[in-house]
Amino acid sequence: MPQVKSIPEGMHTVTPHLVCAGAADAIEFYKKAFNAVEMGRMPGPQGKLMHAMIRIGDSSIMLVDEFPDWGSFGPKSLKGSPVTIHLYVDDVDAVVERAVGAGAKITMPIEDMFWGDRYGKLEDPFGHSWSVATHMRDVSPEEMQQAMQKMGSAPA
């Protein structure tokens, strides 16, 4: 009998699992905003999704609807999320523009950052935070440390 892989084909070691009030709508948003591809869904009671999976680039994200009886709440029910999902893309400006057009709001405008990324942050319509970046240049740890120290000494 062949050995079963402990990590299924196409998956990575860490996979975000998002709880959304309206997971089916979230899938449609992620398709428009981030070119997500739907890999599958399992509808449950009252049409809610018990499980779904999308792929953005080479990464999978699992989704589920809120189920308060099971202690499963999304960020809007919890009045925010301490988690940010980081998304590397080829063109951060185009992706952020597309995401805003699909319904996201910018929480940090795109800027060139001292660590070498062009970077900004969004909140999607379901309350999840996303940082989006394009790596523009490699920066040594020493350069990064110097840039951080300059930021700390800049007048407010």
C-alpha positions, 0 to 999 in steps of 0.5 A: 500500500502506498504511503500517504503524504502527511501534507497533501499535494499542493498544500504548504505547512501553514495554511490560513483558515478564515472565518467569514460572515458570508463565506460564499460572498468572500470567495467571490470577493477574493476572486475579483480582488486577488484572482483567487481560484476556487478549489472546492466548497462543502455547503452545510445547514442553511446554505452556510459553508462548512468548508471551502478552499481557494488558491491565490498564487501558489497558496491555499486559503481555507474558508468557513462561515461563522457558526456561533454555536460552535464558537466560530466567529469572523473579525466583524463579529469580534470587532476586528482581527489581530491577524494580517495575511501577507500577499506578495504580488508582481504589481502591488499598485494594480492588485490594491487598485483591483481589491479596492474596486472589488470592495476593500478599503485601504488602511495603509497607503502603498509606499516604498519601504526601507526593507525593500518592498513596495507595501500597503495594507487593506481591509476586505469587506469581511474584516480580514486585514491584508498586507500587499507587497512587491519586493523591489530591492534586496536590503542587507540586515545592516541597511535595514537596521540603519533605516529603522534607527533613522526612523526612530530619530526622525522628528514627529 
